Amino acid sequence: MPQNDDKPTRAPGSGTGRPEPGSSGRLWWRAAAAVVAVLGMLAAGVATRPASAADSAYQRGPDPTLASVSATRGTFATAEVSVPPGNGFNGGTIYFPTDTSQGTFGAVGIMPGYTARFAVEEAWMGHWLASFGFVVIGVETNSPNDWDTARATQLLAALDYLTQKSSVRTRVDANRLSVIGHSMGGGGALGAAVQRPSLKAAVGLMPFMPSGNLTNDRVPTMLISGQNDGTVTPSSVVNLYNTLPSTTESAYLELSGAGHGFPTQPNTLEMRILIPWLKTFVDDDTRYTQFLCPSLKDSTGIRTYRNTCPLVPSGGPTSSPTPSPSSSPSPVPGGPCLTSYRTVNSWPGGFQGEVTVTAGASAVNGWTVTWTLSSGQSISQVWNGTLSTSGSAVSVSNVSYNGSLQPSTSTTFGFIAAGTPSTAALTCTSP
């Protein structure tokens, strides 16, 4: 039996159905996609592959079938490596494809529920997902009683470790990351998506998110509930789903007869939905949208399904964030550390920035990056750093797990800001 994944006694709310998206641009693209779908069906007699299935640069593996996405293993051989405690989380396990001939892979971070351990309840997903062409890091929490906000911070720290320090970092595309979590860990995964809009996908399995809602979530998000879940009820998950912006790609499913512990046991029902979701948004692989849109290709075991089909990946026309070019590193001659800044995403009224700190010729034990905000800018969130502000002057210092850098090694911190992005003039100092 899996560990009990009870949450603290705070009753989630209930809700009704989510309103239809209201963006005229989104409706235009969805109407256009419907026309394309009809034309594709008319051409099926002469075309061997629909035009919508154009190759993605990140496409991995053979053309999928219902049988292949329902299989317990994909086509990639896999291996695993243990992660020691530290670096902002309590260690865990990394699962990865052993194939080095196809370039890098997208990645998935998985967070367990309240009082639970990844090794006991979610480890079954590790090799399964890796065999479909993902690098997976299963995260153990610093405390089994950590709430969703702490789990979000640890999940992001684990992704940063995976892409910057892990032994498989060269196999991972740091620009294609996603998160999954169960129960309180589901709330943590959703919180991570709110904090880091550059994530490509988020999945909440019976998610409990007592700290807030999804009104600021711009990451393609799937929520899954269980019909017989008395811990995180379907109505509470629907209520959370209703807070998603209409411009965010999303899906909601209720699994027939499933209880709260359903995701903690190996099952093809969950995975045949989850894998197409990750493939669509992490790999921009539209070969997999056929299993999700306009309805589920196999609805066995699904009681309710809602979506924002046609589910356009982040590179498509409905994506509101737009990446901006990175700046060049800004070395300080003779200084202890170098810095570079890039705007990861931007949207009307705000943006996400990322700063890379690199040690110079000597090791660094602690660092501080300072810069001046442009007119109209303000910072609301920072991760992997400690923020101080005085008027327009900004200072971000290291946290406990990323202050010590060996010569020429790097770490990053990120932030969410209001205003229009601009190239910051950074200064890096070390005690």
C-alpha positions in Angstrom: 0.0 0.0 0.0 1.3 3.5 -0.7 2.0 5.9 2.1 -1.0 8.0 3.2 -0.9 11.3 1.3 -3.3 13.3 3.5 -3.2 17.0 3.4 -3.5 19.5 6.3 -7.2 20.1 7.3 -8.1 22.9 5.0 -11.1 22.2 2.8 -10.7 23.1 -0.9 -13.6 25.0 -2.4 -16.0 23.9 -5.1 -16.8 25.3 -8.5 -18.7 25.0 -11.7 -17.5 24.7 -15.2 -14.7 26.8 -16.6 -15.9 29.5 -19.1 -14.9 29.2 -22.7 -11.8 31.2 -23.7 -12.7 34.8 -24.5 -9.7 35.9 -26.6 -10.8 36.8 -30.1 -7.2 35.9 -31.3 -7.5 32.4 -29.8 -10.9 31.9 -31.3 -9.6 32.9 -34.7 -6.8 30.4 -34.5 -9.0 27.7 -33.3 -11.4 28.3 -36.1 -8.5 28.2 -38.6 -7.2 25.0 -37.1 -10.7 23.5 -37.5 -10.6 24.4 -41.2 -7.2 22.8 -41.5 -8.4 19.7 -39.8 -11.3 19.3 -42.3 -9.0 19.8 -45.2 -6.7 17.2 -43.7 -9.5 14.7 -43.6 -10.4 15.4 -47.2 -6.8 14.8 -48.2 -6.5 11.6 -46.2 -7.0 9.4 -49.2 -3.8 10.7 -50.9 -1.7 11.9 -48.0 0.2 9.4 -45.8 0.7 11.8 -42.9 -1.5 14.9 -42.0 0.0 18.3 -42.6 -0.4 19.2 -39.0 2.1 16.5 -38.1 5.0 18.5 -39.5 8.3 17.5 -37.9 9.5 19.4 -34.8 13.1 20.0 -34.2 12.6 18.3 -30.9 10.6 15.3 -32.2 11.9 12.1 -30.6 10.8 8.5 -31.4 8.7 6.9 -34.1 5.2 8.0 -35.2 2.9 7.3 -32.2 -0.2 5.0 -32.2 -2.8 4.4 -29.5 -1.0 1.2 -28.7 2.3 2.9 -28.3 1.2 5.7 -26.0 -0.6 3.1 -23.9 2.4 0.9 -23.6 4.4 0.6 -20.4 7.6 1.4 -22.2 8.6 3.6 -25.1 11.4 2.9 -27.6 14.4 4.4 -25.6 16.6 2.3 -23.4 17.0 4.1 -20.0 19.3 4.3 -17.0 19.1 6.1 -13.6 21.5 7.9 -11.3 21.0 8.9 -7.7 21.0 12.6 -6.5 22.4 13.4 -3.0 20.7 15.8 -0.7 21.6 19.5 -1.1 21.3 22.1 -3.8 17.9 23.3 -2.3 16.1 19.9 -2.2 16.6 16.5 -0.4 18.0 14.6 -3.4 16.2 12.1 -5.5 16.7 10.1 -8.7 17.3 11.0 -12.3 16.1 8.7 -15.1 17.3 9.3 -18.7 17.4 7.8 -22.2 20.8 6.3 -22.9 20.7 7.2 -26.6 23.1 10.0 -27.4 22.5 10.1 -31.1 19.4 12.3 -31.2 20.6 15.4 -29.4 19.2 16.7 -26.1 15.9 15.8 -24.5 13.2 17.8 -22.7 12.9 17.2 -19.0 10.3 16.6 -16.3 10.5 17.2 -12.6 8.2 15.2 -10.3 7.1 16.1 -6.8 5.4 13.8 -4.3 2.5 14.6 -2.0 2.2 15.6 1.6 4.1 13.2 3.9 5.0 11.0 0.9 8.3 10.1 -0.7 9.0 10.0 -4.4 10.8 6.7 -4.1 7.7 5.1 -2.7 4.9 6.7 -4.6 6.0 8.1 -7.9 9.2 6.3 -8.9 7.2 4.0 -11.2 6.9 7.0 -13.6 10.7 7.5 -13.9 11.8 4.8 -16.4 8.4 4.9 -18.1 8.6 8.6 -19.1 12.4 8.3 -19.8 11.7 5.5 -22.3 9.5 8.0 -24.3 12.3 10.5 -24.6 12.4 12.6 -21.5 15.0 13.2 -18.8 13.1 12.8 -15.4 14.2 14.0 -12.0 12.2 12.6 -9.1 12.5 15.0 -6.1 12.5 14.2 -2.4 11.4 17.1 -0.2 13.4 18.7 2.5 10.5 17.9 4.9 7.6 15.5 4.4 5.4 18.2 5.8 6.4 20.9 3.3 3.4 22.8 1.8 2.9 23.7 -1.8 5.0 26.8 -1.8 8.1 25.1 -0.4 7.6 22.2 -2.8 7.4 24.6 -5.7 10.8 26.2 -4.7 12.4 22.8 -4.3 11.1 21.5 -7.6 12.6 24.5 -9.4 15.8 24.0 -7.6 15.9 20.4 -8.7 15.4 21.5 -12.4 18.2 23.9 -12.0 20.4 21.2 -10.6 19.4 18.9 -13.4 20.4 21.4 -16.1 23.4 23.0 -14.5 25.2 20.5 -12.2 23.9 16.9 -12.7 26.0 14.2 -14.4 23.4 14.1 -17.3 23.1 17.9 -17.8 24.5 17.7 -21.3 21.6 15.4 -22.3 19.0 18.0 -21.2 17.6 21.0 -23.2 17.4 23.6 -20.4 14.8 25.5 -22.4 12.3 22.6 -22.5 11.4 21.8 -18.9 8.1 20.7 -17.3 6.7 19.7 -13.9 4.4 17.0 -12.5 3.1 16.6 -8.9 0.6 14.7 -6.9 -1.6 16.2 -4.2 0.4 18.8 -2.2 3.2 18.1 -4.7 0.6 18.9 -7.5 0.1 22.2 -5.8 3.9 22.6 -5.8 4.1 21.8 -9.5 1.4 24.4 -10.3 3.1 26.9 -8.0 6.4 26.3 -9.9 4.5 27.0 -13.2 3.2 30.3 -11.8 6.7 31.3 -10.6 8.5 30.2 -13.8 6.5 31.0 -17.0 9.3 29.6 -19.2 8.2 26.0 -18.2 6.7 24.2 -21.2 4.1 22.1 -19.3 2.6 21.4 -15.9 0.5 18.5 -14.7 -1.3 18.5 -11.3 -2.5 15.0 -10.2 -5.3 15.5 -7.7 -3.6 18.8 -6.9 -4.0 20.7 -3.6 -2.8 24.3 -3.8 -3.8 26.1 -0.5 -1.4 29.0 -1.2 -3.3 30.5 -4.1 -4.8 29.9 -7.6 -3.8 29.8 -11.2 -4.8 33.3 -12.4 -1.1 34.0 -13.3 -0.4 30.7 -14.8 0.8 31.0 -18.4 2.2 27.5 -18.7 0.1 24.8 -20.6 -1.5 23.1 -17.6 -3.4 19.8 -17.2 -5.3 19.0 -14.0 -6.5 15.4 -13.2 -9.0 14.5 -10.5 -10.5 11.2 -9.3 -14.2 10.5 -9.1 -13.9 8.8 -5.7 -11.2 11.1 -4.3 -12.4 12.4 -0.9 -9.1 14.1 0.0 -8.9 16.5 -3.0 -12.4 16.3 -4.5 -13.2 16.7 -8.2 -15.1 19.9 -7.4 -12.1 21.5 -5.8 -9.9 20.6 -8.8 -12.6 22.1 -11.1 -12.6 25.2 -8.9 -8.8 25.5 -9.4 -9.1 24.9 -13.1 -11.7 27.7 -13.4 -9.0 30.2 -12.3 -6.8 29.5 -15.3 -6.7 32.4 -17.8 -8.5 31.7 -21.0 -5.3 32.3 -23.0 -3.5 29.4 -21.2 -3.7 26.1 -22.9 -5.2 23.6 -20.5 -7.1 20.4 -20.0 -9.1 18.9 -17.1 -9.9 15.2 -16.6 -11.9 13.3 -14.0 -10.9 9.6 -13.8 -13.8 7.2 -13.3 -13.7 5.4 -10.0 -10.3 6.7 -9.1 -9.3 7.6 -5.5 -6.7 10.0 -4.2 -3.9 7.4 -4.3 -4.5 6.3 -7.9 -1.5 8.1 -9.4 0.8 6.4 -6.9 0.4 3.0 -8.6 1.6 2.1 -12.1 -1.3 2.6 -14.6 -1.7 3.2 -18.3 -4.8 5.3 -18.0 -3.0 8.3 -16.6 0.1 7.8 -18.8 -1.7 7.6 -22.1 -3.0 11.1 -21.4 0.1 12.5 -19.7 2.6 11.4 -22.4 0.8 13.2 -25.3 0.5 16.3 -23.2 4.2 16.4 -22.5 5.1 15.5 -26.1 2.8 18.2 -27.4 4.2 21.0 -25.2 7.7 20.0 -24.2 8.7 18.6 -27.6 6.4 20.7 -29.8 5.4 17.4 -31.3 2.0 17.8 -32.9 2.0 14.1 -33.8 0.5 13.6 -30.4 -2.3 16.0 -30.4 -4.5 13.4 -32.1 -4.8 11.6 -28.7 -6.2 14.8 -27.0 -8.1 16.8 -29.6 -10.8 17.5 -30.5 -11.7 14.7 -28.0 -9.8 11.9 -26.4 -8.9 9.1 -28.9 -9.6 6.6 -26.1 -12.0 7.8 -23.4 -12.1 4.5 -21.5 -11.9 5.3 -17.8 -12.4 9.0 -18.3 -15.6 10.5 -16.7 -15.1 14.1 -17.7 -12.8 15.8 -20.2 -12.5 19.5 -20.9 -9.8 21.2 -23.0 -8.8 24.3 -25.0 -8.2 22.3 -28.2 -6.5 22.5 -30.7 -3.7 22.8 -28.1 -1.1 24.9 -29.9 2.5 24.4 -28.6 4.5 27.4 -27.3 6.0 28.1 -30.6 2.5 28.5 -32.2 0.5 31.6 -32.8 -1.5 31.7 -29.6 1.6 32.0 -27.3 1.6 35.4 -25.6 5.2 35.2 -24.1 7.9 36.0 -26.7 11.5 35.1 -26.1 14.1 37.8 -26.4 17.7 37.5 -27.4 20.3 36.9 -24.7 22.8 39.6 -23.9 26.5 38.8 -24.1 28.4 38.1 -20.9 29.5 41.2 -19.1 32.9 40.4 -17.6 34.5 42.5 -14.9 38.2 42.7 -15.7 40.1 41.2 -12.8 36.8 40.7 -10.9 35.7 37.6 -9.1 32.6 36.8 -11.2 31.0 37.4 -14.6 27.4 37.9 -15.4 25.0 37.7 -18.3 21.3 38.5 -18.6 18.6 37.4 -20.9 14.8 38.0 -21.1 13.3 34.5 -21.1 9.7 35.6 -21.7 7.7 38.8 -22.0 4.0 39.6 -22.1 2.0 42.9 -21.9 3.0 44.5 -18.7 5.6 42.1 -17.5 8.5 39.8 -18.3 10.7 37.0 -16.9 14.5 37.6 -16.6 17.4 35.2 -16.0 20.9 36.1 -14.8 23.8 33.7 -15.1 26.7 34.1 -12.6 30.0 32.6 -13.5 33.1 32.4 -11.3 36.3 33.9 -12.8 39.7 32.4 -12.6 39.4 31.7 -8.9 36.6 30.0 -6.8 33.8 32.2 -5.5 32.3 31.7 -2.0 29.2 33.9 -2.1 28.2 36.5 -4.7 26.0 39.5 -5.2 24.6 41.0 -8.5 23.4 44.6 -8.6 21.7 46.6 -11.3 19.3 49.5 -11.7 15.7 49.1 -12.8 14.5 51.0 -15.8 11.5 53.4 -15.5 8.3 51.5 -14.8 10.0 48.2 -13.8 9.5 46.4 -10.5 10.4 42.9 -9.3 7.7 40.7 -7.7 9.4 37.3 -7.5 13.0 35.9 -7.4 14.1 32.3 -7.2 17.6 30.9 -6.5 18.6 34.3 -5.0 17.8 36.7 -2.2 16.3 40.0 -3.3 17.0 43.5 -1.8 15.7 46.7 -3.4 16.1 50.4 -2.6 14.1 52.5 -5.0 15.3 51.5 -8.5 18.5 49.8 -7.1 18.3 46.0 -7.1 20.6 43.6 -5.3 20.4 39.8 -5.6 22.7 37.6 -3.4 23.2 33.9 -3.5 21.2 31.4 -1.3 22.7 28.6 0.7 23.1 26.1 -2.1 24.4 28.2 -5.0 27.0 30.6 -3.4 30.1 28.4 -3.8 31.3 28.2 -7.4 34.5 26.6 -8.7 36.5 28.5 -11.3 34.6 29.0 -14.5 31.4 27.3 -13.2 28.0 28.9 -13.3 24.7 29.2 -11.6 21.5 31.1 -12.4 18.8 33.0 -10.7 15.5 34.2 -12.2 12.8 36.8 -11.5 9.4 38.0 -12.6 9.1 41.8 -13.1 6.5 44.3 -14.1 7.2 46.7 -17.0 9.0 46.4 -20.3 12.1 44.3 -20.5 15.5 46.0 -21.1 19.1 44.9 -21.1 20.4 45.5 -17.6 24.0 46.6 -16.8 25.0 44.1 -14.2 27.7 44.2 -11.6 28.9 41.1 -9.8 30.9 41.2 -6.5 32.0 38.5 -4.1 33.0 38.9 -0.4 
